Amino acid sequence: MRMYGSTAVRPSVETRGRRTALRSLLAIGGLAHHGLAPGRQVDIGALVGVSAVPAWGQAAPPATPARSGARVAWPEVRLLDGERFGPAEVAGRALVVAFFTTSCPFCRRHNRHLQKLHALAPPALAVLGVARETDAAHVRQHVAREGYRFPVTLAAEPLAAALSRRRLVPLTVTIGRDGTLRQVIPGEMSEDDMLSLAHLVQQ
């Protein structure tokens, strides 16, 4: 699977020491200035502080994310349009969940492929965009400008707690129809790789 790049979610407060630690990690790991090298998975969130995104979900998130093959404790979340996207709405459906920010160039290309998957997806496959931001009006404007038709939520914290703590965007998580975690994919995906995720409905 080809991945072109990813961006670390910018922290609300970043000290000089944290910036130095992050630069050291990038140099040691051989990472590109703005992205993650293929085959590498680095938890940048462990080095830099990241501001919490207020969640609209009601259910308490699990202490640790699900492991591959384990059942996901899907939280109660609401979409930008106010609709529910909780356990009842996802039951029996495969899921492709993409974390993004509006300022990330990799995310914009990634989400265009996600939109194509959403447009072609059968009812048994649901696509969800998760904005790691707090300004709902700004995210709505971005979604409208980019022409996204897939559902979007700001409930990044409860979903990250259930799926993956990695603080990279774009970050794609797949869940089978049986509710088990299948993949955590860091970085931008090609269109072909994104569309291939439709096979989840057969698992």
RABELFEN-V319381 format. One record per helix or strand of 2 or more residues. SS is the DSSP state (~ for helix, > for strand). FROM is the first residue (numbers start at 1). TO is the last residue. If there is no record, write none. Layout:
# RABELFEN-V319381
ss | from | to
SS | FROM | TO
SS | FROM | TO
This chain:
# RABELFEN-V319381
ss | from | to
> | 7 | 8
~ | 16 | 29
~ | 44 | 46
> | 78 | 79
~ | 87 | 90
> | 94 | 100
~ | 105 | 120
> | 125 | 131
~ | 136 | 146
> | 151 | 153
~ | 156 | 163
> | 168 | 169
> | 171 | 175
> | 180 | 186
~ | 191 | 202
